[in-house]
Structure formats: structure tokens, C-alpha cells
């Protein structure tokens, strides 16, 4: 992992720490590790799939903003349902011309569009996958940061047109893994379910 960050990411980190309600982390070096370096763990997997990238439930901008820095030739859409957080994210479009911000819920977005959809600290894995995988076009993948003992998502993935999930360790974080779920077929009828249903009635 790089020891020096893109200056644009340094500015984003400063703003993240200075804006109440975006991160519980107060110490800058920890924020650098968890919001930037940790997000960049997804880079080798994102590289395997072409097309635009989306970050669902982007919050303060991780992992989407670090990925926008690494992939300047790819559009990165930050999907955030809270207007206050979406306004914060809009501040960084000048630094990252490939960045796009959408204020809305994942269930409201067009399906089968993105090459890669990522999510970090979003929801329990079955819920996060139901929100993310429908947005991925066939041939792409959803990439989720999950706990080390994450649930078996194979059944959920199959119902959403996905393939067998692959679990990968996150460097320096024994408690978490990256789950890569390929999208094999178009999103089946009935998905995404209406807002709130994935959390209220998870598929497993």
C-alpha cells in the first residue's frame, strides 16, 4: 500500500474528520488506514471487471472516493440516501471529475448498469448483496467488505442472478474479508424489492 497519498485524498480526509456525523474516527492516521488504505484493498478485484463503478451507501465517501482516485478513466457513482451526506460528497466533484453523486436509495436505481458495485459498512451481507447485485450488469461483480465469519451468500447470489461468491482476506484486518460476487444473468423479475424489504425480510 502507498505511504504517500494523492493530495486530493488528503483534502478529503481533512474534510471527513472536520465534518460531524460522517465518521466515528477522530485520529487522522487511523482514518487514513480505515478510510483510504482499507478501501484500496478492493483495487485488485475492481481491476478484473470493466465499466462504471458504484459505491452504495457511500456515507462519507469510502470506498468510492479512493477508487475514483485510482481509476480516473472510469465513472464512479456515489449512491447515498441521506441528503446531508450527499451534499458533502458533492464537494469533491471538482477534485475528481469522474465522480458522480446520486442522492437516493439503492432500490430506486436502474438495474444491470454498473461493471462493479462496492459497499463498505453498509448492512448485514445478505441485505447489502440484495441492494448491490441488482445494479451490476452481467459480466460484472459486487464487492462487499464483510466480517471474517460472513454468512454463506451463495443462495442469495443465485436468486439475484449471481454466481458463487469468492471470499478474500483483507490485509491487516483479521476481522474482515472482501466478498466478490460475479453477476452472471440479468436481474430477475421482482428485484430489487421495494424500499425496506431487504432489511425487514432478508433472503436468508
C-alpha positions as CSV (number, residue, x, y, z in Angstrom):
1,X,0.0,0.0,0.0
2,X,1.3,3.5,-0.8
3,X,3.0,5.5,2.0
4,X,2.1,8.8,0.4
5,X,-1.5,9.7,-0.6
6,X,-2.8,11.6,-3.5
7,X,-3.2,15.2,-2.2
8,X,-6.8,15.1,-3.2
9,X,-7.4,12.2,-0.8
10,X,-5.6,14.1,2.0
11,X,-8.0,17.0,1.5
12,X,-11.0,14.6,1.5
13,X,-9.7,13.1,4.8
14,X,-9.4,16.5,6.4
15,X,-12.9,17.4,5.4
16,X,-14.2,14.0,6.6
17,X,-12.7,14.5,10.1
18,X,-13.8,18.1,10.3
19,X,-17.5,17.3,9.4
20,X,-19.6,15.9,12.3
21,X,-21.5,12.7,11.8
22,X,-19.5,11.2,9.0
23,X,-17.0,9.0,10.9
24,X,-16.6,7.9,14.5
25,X,-12.8,8.0,14.0
26,X,-11.1,11.1,15.3
27,X,-7.4,10.2,14.9
28,X,-6.1,11.1,11.4
29,X,-3.7,8.2,11.0
30,X,-6.5,5.7,11.9
31,X,-8.8,7.5,9.4
32,X,-6.1,7.2,6.8
33,X,-5.8,3.4,7.4
34,X,-9.5,2.7,7.6
35,X,-11.0,5.0,5.1
36,X,-8.2,5.1,2.4
37,X,-5.8,2.2,2.6
38,X,-8.5,-0.2,3.6
39,X,-10.7,0.9,0.7
40,X,-7.8,0.4,-1.7
41,X,-7.8,-3.3,-0.8
42,X,-10.6,-3.6,-3.4
43,X,-8.5,-2.3,-6.2
44,X,-7.1,-5.7,-7.5
45,X,-10.6,-7.0,-7.7
46,X,-12.1,-4.0,-9.3
47,X,-9.4,-4.2,-12.0
48,X,-10.9,-7.6,-13.1
49,X,-14.1,-6.0,-14.3
50,X,-14.7,-3.3,-16.8
51,X,-17.2,-0.5,-16.8
52,X,-18.5,2.2,-14.4
53,X,-18.2,1.7,-10.6
54,X,-20.9,2.5,-8.0
55,X,-20.5,2.8,-4.2
56,X,-23.8,2.0,-2.4
57,X,-24.4,3.8,0.9
58,X,-21.3,5.8,0.3
59,X,-21.7,7.9,3.5
60,X,-18.5,10.0,3.8
61,X,-17.2,8.6,0.6
62,X,-15.4,5.3,1.3
63,X,-14.6,3.3,-0.7
64,X,-15.8,5.3,-3.7
65,X,-13.6,8.3,-3.4
66,X,-10.4,6.4,-3.1
67,X,-11.4,4.3,-6.0
68,X,-12.2,7.4,-8.1
69,X,-8.6,8.5,-7.4
70,X,-7.2,5.1,-8.6
71,X,-9.5,4.8,-11.7
72,X,-9.7,8.3,-13.2
73,X,-10.8,6.8,-16.6
74,X,-13.9,5.2,-15.0
75,X,-17.0,6.9,-13.8
76,X,-17.6,6.3,-10.0
77,X,-21.1,6.9,-8.8
78,X,-21.6,7.5,-5.1
79,X,-25.2,6.5,-4.1
80,X,-26.2,7.9,-0.7
81,X,-29.8,8.2,0.6
82,X,-29.1,11.0,3.2
83,X,-29.2,14.4,1.6
84,X,-26.7,15.9,4.1
85,X,-24.1,13.2,3.3
86,X,-24.8,13.5,-0.4
87,X,-24.1,17.3,-0.2
88,X,-20.8,16.6,1.5
89,X,-19.9,14.2,-1.3
90,X,-20.8,16.8,-4.0
91,X,-17.9,19.0,-2.6
92,X,-15.3,16.6,-4.1
93,X,-16.6,16.5,-7.7
94,X,-14.1,19.3,-8.6
95,X,-11.2,17.3,-7.4
96,X,-12.4,14.1,-9.1
97,X,-14.0,14.8,-12.5
98,X,-15.0,11.1,-12.8
99,X,-17.2,11.3,-9.7
100,X,-21.0,11.4,-9.8
101,X,-23.3,11.7,-6.7
102,X,-26.8,10.3,-6.6
103,X,-29.0,11.1,-3.6
104,X,-31.3,8.1,-3.3
105,X,-31.8,4.5,-2.2
106,X,-30.2,1.6,-4.0
107,X,-33.6,0.1,-4.6
108,X,-34.6,3.1,-6.7
109,X,-31.7,2.9,-9.1
110,X,-31.6,1.4,-12.6
111,X,-30.6,-2.3,-12.6
112,X,-27.9,-4.1,-14.7
113,X,-25.9,-0.9,-15.3
114,X,-22.5,-1.0,-13.5
115,X,-19.4,-3.0,-14.0
116,X,-18.6,-3.1,-10.3
117,X,-20.7,-2.1,-7.3
118,X,-18.9,-1.8,-3.9
119,X,-20.1,-1.4,-0.4
120,X,-18.4,-0.9,2.9
121,X,-20.1,-0.9,6.4
122,X,-23.5,-0.9,4.6
123,X,-25.7,-3.6,6.2
124,X,-25.6,-7.3,7.0
125,X,-24.2,-9.2,4.0
126,X,-27.4,-10.7,2.7
127,X,-29.0,-7.2,2.8
128,X,-26.0,-5.5,1.3
129,X,-25.9,-8.0,-1.6
130,X,-29.6,-7.6,-2.4
131,X,-29.0,-3.8,-2.6
132,X,-25.9,-4.1,-4.7
133,X,-26.0,-7.0,-7.1
134,X,-29.1,-5.9,-9.0
135,X,-27.3,-2.8,-10.0
136,X,-24.5,-4.8,-11.6
137,X,-24.6,-5.8,-15.2
138,X,-23.9,-9.4,-16.3
139,X,-20.2,-9.9,-16.5
140,X,-19.5,-7.5,-13.6
141,X,-19.4,-8.1,-9.8
142,X,-20.5,-6.8,-6.4
143,X,-17.6,-6.4,-4.0
144,X,-18.6,-6.3,-0.3
145,X,-16.4,-5.7,2.8
146,X,-17.8,-8.2,5.3
147,X,-16.9,-9.8,8.6
148,X,-14.4,-12.6,8.8
149,X,-17.2,-15.1,9.6
150,X,-19.6,-13.8,7.0
151,X,-22.7,-15.7,6.1
152,X,-22.9,-18.1,3.1
153,X,-24.3,-15.8,0.4
154,X,-24.4,-18.4,-2.4
155,X,-28.2,-18.8,-2.2
156,X,-28.8,-15.1,-2.2
157,X,-26.5,-14.5,-5.1
158,X,-28.2,-17.2,-7.2
159,X,-31.6,-15.6,-6.6
160,X,-30.3,-12.3,-7.8
161,X,-28.6,-13.6,-11.0
162,X,-25.2,-14.0,-9.4
163,X,-22.6,-16.7,-9.3
164,X,-20.6,-18.3,-6.5
165,X,-19.2,-15.7,-4.0
166,X,-15.5,-15.6,-3.5
167,X,-14.0,-14.7,-0.1
168,X,-10.7,-12.9,0.1
169,X,-8.7,-11.7,3.2
170,X,-8.3,-8.0,3.9
171,X,-4.6,-7.3,4.5
172,X,-4.0,-6.3,8.2
173,X,-7.7,-6.9,9.2
174,X,-8.4,-10.4,10.6
175,X,-11.9,-9.4,11.4
176,X,-13.0,-8.7,7.8
177,X,-12.9,-10.1,4.3
178,X,-13.7,-9.0,0.8
179,X,-16.6,-10.9,-0.8
180,X,-16.6,-10.8,-4.6
181,X,-19.9,-11.9,-6.2
182,X,-20.0,-12.2,-10.0
183,X,-23.1,-11.2,-11.9
184,X,-24.0,-13.9,-14.4
185,X,-27.5,-13.1,-15.6
186,X,-29.8,-10.1,-15.8
187,X,-31.6,-9.2,-12.6
188,X,-34.6,-11.5,-12.2
189,X,-38.2,-10.1,-12.1
190,X,-39.2,-9.0,-8.6
191,X,-35.8,-7.5,-7.7
192,X,-35.0,-5.1,-6.3
193,X,-37.8,-5.4,-3.8
194,X,-39.4,-2.2,-2.6
195,X,-37.5,0.0,-0.2
196,X,-37.0,-1.5,3.3
197,X,-37.9,-5.1,2.4
198,X,-34.4,-6.4,2.1
199,X,-33.7,-5.4,5.7
200,X,-37.1,-6.4,7.0
201,X,-37.2,-9.8,5.3
202,X,-33.6,-10.9,4.3
203,X,-33.4,-13.5,1.7
204,X,-31.6,-15.8,4.2
